[in-house]
């Protein structure tokens, strides 16, 4: 039963956040600070999610094949490679390190 309570609370919370977003006056959304924050927030959240998924395993810091793949992607980005090449580099390096036993 606890899981259904959690699902219900989550659903109500999501609806409340969406409703709050609709109730914000348009003038607030046009402020330069709000526009900058809205533009940067997805990037910050994606970076945090990437770091958490790459370096964390429960409560421990992990340096494994995922770290090597992320490093390869970072190098490809610094070299201004196209996005698909960045992803391919990360995949190939991660798979290679895992195949070598890392």
N, C-alpha and C positions, 0 to 999 in steps of 0.2 A: 504493500500500500504506500510505503514511503516514496517509491519511485514515481507513482502517479501524482503525489503531492508536489514533488520536485518538477515534474513535467508541467503541471498546472501553473506553478509559481513562475517557471521560466516563460511559459506562453504569455501570461499576464504581464510579466516584466517586459518582454519584447514588444507587446502591443503598447504598453505605456511609453516606452522609449520612442516608438514610431509616432505616437500621438503627440508627444512633447515636441518632436521635430516639426510636426505640421503646425503646431501652435506658436512657434517662434515667429515674431514679426519680421517682415521682409527687410526692414531697415537694419536689423541686427545682422542679418546674413550678408549685407552689402559692405560692412565695415572691413577695412583692409586686413586687420589682424585676424578676423574670423575667416576671411578668404584664404590667407596664408596658412592658417592652422588646418583648414579643410583640405588644402592641397597637400600638406605634408603629413597628415595623420595616417593615410593608408601606407605610405612609404615606411613610416616609423613602426607601424604595427606589423607589416610584412617582415621588416628587418628583425624585430623582436621574435616573431614566430620562427623565422629561419634560424636565428641563434639558439633558441630554446630547443628546436628539433635537432640541430646539429651537435650541440655541445652538452646536452643534458640527458641523463638517464636516471629518472627518479630524482634522487638528491645528490648524485655524483656527477662530476665533470668527466666527460668522455672525449677522448681524442682518438678517432678511428678513421675508417674509410670515408665517412661523411665529411670529416674535416679536410681530407685531401681533395675531395670533390669540390668543396666550397672554395678552397684555395685556388684550384684550377679555374673555377668560374670567375673568381676575383681577378686573376691574371688575364683571362680572356677579356674581361670588362675593361681593365686598364689599357689593354691593347686595342680597344674599341672594336672588338669583334661583333658581328651581328648576333642578335639574341639567340637564334637557333644554334649557332656555333658555341655560344656560352653554355647553353644547356647541354649540348652534345659533349663538350669538354668535361663538364662536371660528371655526366653519366659515365663516360669512358674511363675517367680517372678513378671514380668510385668503384666501378666494376673491376678495374684492373687491380686496385689495392685489395679488394675483397678476394679476387682470384689468387693473389699471391699470399693470402692468409692473414691479411691485416684487418 
